Amino acid sequence: MLVISYDIADNKLRNRFSKMLTKSGAIRLQYSVYEFNNTKRLISNLEIQIEKEFMPSFSGGDSVMIFDCNNDNVIKYGNAIHRDKDVVFL
């Protein structure tokens, strides 16, 4: 699991970045924090996309941090505990 946090000043660039994360399958945890659970290939594609499409547009104050977390070491509270449970519709 990856946790992706960003601080991007430009509204247009920030919105594009957020939409890219959502389209890639990331789940918004907070305003600028996303959880990304996917295959190594898709994670690699995401990193390449950030480097090629977004890094050239970042200003000196912009930042993106990607944390690689082991699901066994993550503790969730509140609404977050329901995100990993299966839902069955009948």
TIRO-369649 format. One record per residue (C-alpha): x, y, z; residue in one letter; chain. Coordinates in nm, 4 decimals. Layout:
<pts>
c1 = X c2 = Y c3 = Z residu = A chaine = A
...
</pts>
This chain:
<pts>
c1 = 0.0000 c2 = 0.0000 c3 = 0.0000 residu = M chaine = A
c1 = 0.1195 c2 = 0.3497 c3 = -0.0818 residu = L chaine = A
c1 = 0.0168 c2 = 0.6657 c3 = 0.0961 residu = V chaine = A
c1 = 0.0534 c2 = 0.9670 c3 = -0.1314 residu = I chaine = A
c1 = 0.0527 c2 = 1.3174 c3 = 0.0118 residu = S chaine = A
c1 = 0.0899 c2 = 1.6340 c3 = -0.1901 residu = Y chaine = A
c1 = 0.1110 c2 = 2.0097 c3 = -0.1467 residu = D chaine = A
c1 = 0.0727 c2 = 2.1818 c3 = -0.4840 residu = I chaine = A
c1 = 0.0142 c2 = 2.5585 c3 = -0.4971 residu = A chaine = A
c1 = -0.1280 c2 = 2.5926 c3 = -0.8493 residu = D chaine = A
c1 = -0.5021 c2 = 2.5134 c3 = -0.8451 residu = N chaine = A
c1 = -0.5142 c2 = 2.3780 c3 = -1.2014 residu = K chaine = A
c1 = -0.2113 c2 = 2.1531 c3 = -1.1521 residu = L chaine = A
c1 = -0.3389 c2 = 2.0351 c3 = -0.8114 residu = R chaine = A
c1 = -0.6782 c2 = 1.9440 c3 = -0.9605 residu = N chaine = A
c1 = -0.5125 c2 = 1.7569 c3 = -1.2487 residu = R chaine = A
c1 = -0.2923 c2 = 1.5685 c3 = -1.0009 residu = F chaine = A
c1 = -0.5888 c2 = 1.4759 c3 = -0.7825 residu = S chaine = A
c1 = -0.7914 c2 = 1.3526 c3 = -1.0823 residu = K chaine = A
c1 = -0.4956 c2 = 1.1487 c3 = -1.2059 residu = M chaine = A
c1 = -0.4665 c2 = 0.9758 c3 = -0.8673 residu = L chaine = A
c1 = -0.8399 c2 = 0.9000 c3 = -0.8574 residu = T chaine = A
c1 = -0.8401 c2 = 0.7645 c3 = -1.2152 residu = K chaine = A
c1 = -0.5420 c2 = 0.5455 c3 = -1.1238 residu = S chaine = A
c1 = -0.7449 c2 = 0.3843 c3 = -0.8449 residu = G chaine = A
c1 = -0.6264 c2 = 0.5820 c3 = -0.5441 residu = A chaine = A
c1 = -0.8720 c2 = 0.6407 c3 = -0.2602 residu = I chaine = A
c1 = -0.8888 c2 = 0.9879 c3 = -0.1056 residu = R chaine = A
c1 = -0.8285 c2 = 0.9708 c3 = 0.2689 residu = L chaine = A
c1 = -0.8084 c2 = 1.3452 c3 = 0.3318 residu = Q chaine = A
c1 = -0.7970 c2 = 1.6534 c3 = 0.1114 residu = Y chaine = A
c1 = -0.4430 c2 = 1.5925 c3 = -0.0188 residu = S chaine = A
c1 = -0.3752 c2 = 1.2401 c3 = 0.1081 residu = V chaine = A
c1 = -0.4529 c2 = 0.9257 c3 = -0.0912 residu = Y chaine = A
c1 = -0.4202 c2 = 0.5510 c3 = -0.0363 residu = E chaine = A
c1 = -0.3080 c2 = 0.3449 c3 = -0.3355 residu = F chaine = A
c1 = -0.3356 c2 = -0.0351 c3 = -0.3294 residu = N chaine = A
c1 = -0.2342 c2 = -0.1914 c3 = -0.6559 residu = N chaine = A
c1 = 0.0157 c2 = -0.4088 c3 = -0.8402 residu = T chaine = A
c1 = 0.3847 c2 = -0.3235 c3 = -0.8600 residu = K chaine = A
c1 = 0.3448 c2 = -0.2518 c3 = -1.2306 residu = R chaine = A
c1 = 0.0684 c2 = 0.0032 c3 = -1.1748 residu = L chaine = A
c1 = 0.2626 c2 = 0.1619 c3 = -0.8887 residu = I chaine = A
c1 = 0.5633 c2 = 0.1929 c3 = -1.1193 residu = S chaine = A
c1 = 0.3424 c2 = 0.3453 c3 = -1.3909 residu = N chaine = A
c1 = 0.2078 c2 = 0.5963 c3 = -1.1397 residu = L chaine = A
c1 = 0.5583 c2 = 0.7015 c3 = -1.0370 residu = E chaine = A
c1 = 0.6649 c2 = 0.7419 c3 = -1.4015 residu = I chaine = A
c1 = 0.3537 c2 = 0.9464 c3 = -1.4763 residu = Q chaine = A
c1 = 0.4260 c2 = 1.1801 c3 = -1.1828 residu = I chaine = A
c1 = 0.7878 c2 = 1.2228 c3 = -1.2926 residu = E chaine = A
c1 = 0.7098 c2 = 1.2871 c3 = -1.6613 residu = K chaine = A
c1 = 0.3795 c2 = 1.4766 c3 = -1.6501 residu = E chaine = A
c1 = 0.3896 c2 = 1.6663 c3 = -1.3225 residu = F chaine = A
c1 = 0.7459 c2 = 1.7200 c3 = -1.1996 residu = M chaine = A
c1 = 0.8359 c2 = 1.9633 c3 = -1.4819 residu = P chaine = A
c1 = 0.5395 c2 = 2.1826 c3 = -1.3776 residu = S chaine = A
c1 = 0.6119 c2 = 2.1879 c3 = -1.0034 residu = F chaine = A
c1 = 0.7213 c2 = 2.5162 c3 = -0.8507 residu = S chaine = A
c1 = 0.9838 c2 = 2.5428 c3 = -0.5765 residu = G chaine = A
c1 = 0.7248 c2 = 2.5078 c3 = -0.2988 residu = G chaine = A
c1 = 0.5357 c2 = 2.2088 c3 = -0.4380 residu = D chaine = A
c1 = 0.5909 c2 = 1.8635 c3 = -0.2949 residu = S chaine = A
c1 = 0.4680 c2 = 1.5076 c3 = -0.3402 residu = V chaine = A
c1 = 0.5571 c2 = 1.2411 c3 = -0.0864 residu = M chaine = A
c1 = 0.4971 c2 = 0.8697 c3 = -0.1430 residu = I chaine = A
c1 = 0.5114 c2 = 0.6399 c3 = 0.1579 residu = F chaine = A
c1 = 0.5373 c2 = 0.2644 c3 = 0.1039 residu = D chaine = A
c1 = 0.3477 c2 = 0.1008 c3 = 0.3904 residu = C chaine = A
c1 = 0.3093 c2 = -0.2614 c3 = 0.4839 residu = N chaine = A
c1 = -0.0629 c2 = -0.3314 c3 = 0.5403 residu = N chaine = A
c1 = 0.0295 c2 = -0.5420 c3 = 0.8441 residu = D chaine = A
c1 = 0.1755 c2 = -0.2324 c3 = 1.0114 residu = N chaine = A
c1 = -0.1130 c2 = 0.0050 c3 = 0.9432 residu = V chaine = A
c1 = -0.3596 c2 = 0.0800 c3 = 1.2217 residu = I chaine = A
c1 = -0.6872 c2 = 0.2416 c3 = 1.1171 residu = K chaine = A
c1 = -0.9497 c2 = 0.4117 c3 = 1.3313 residu = Y chaine = A
c1 = -1.2896 c2 = 0.5628 c3 = 1.2647 residu = G chaine = A
c1 = -1.4337 c2 = 0.5429 c3 = 0.9141 residu = N chaine = A
c1 = -1.1037 c2 = 0.4121 c3 = 0.7750 residu = A chaine = A
c1 = -1.1582 c2 = 0.0686 c3 = 0.9317 residu = I chaine = A
c1 = -1.4522 c2 = 0.0028 c3 = 0.6960 residu = H chaine = A
c1 = -1.2557 c2 = 0.0610 c3 = 0.3753 residu = R chaine = A
c1 = -1.0938 c2 = -0.2823 c3 = 0.3784 residu = D chaine = A
c1 = -1.4056 c2 = -0.4845 c3 = 0.4534 residu = K chaine = A
c1 = -1.5918 c2 = -0.6632 c3 = 0.1763 residu = D chaine = A
c1 = -1.9429 c2 = -0.5479 c3 = 0.0971 residu = V chaine = A
c1 = -2.1979 c2 = -0.7983 c3 = -0.0298 residu = V chaine = A
c1 = -2.5054 c2 = -0.6832 c3 = -0.2227 residu = F chaine = A
c1 = -2.7950 c2 = -0.9221 c3 = -0.2522 residu = L chaine = A
</pts>
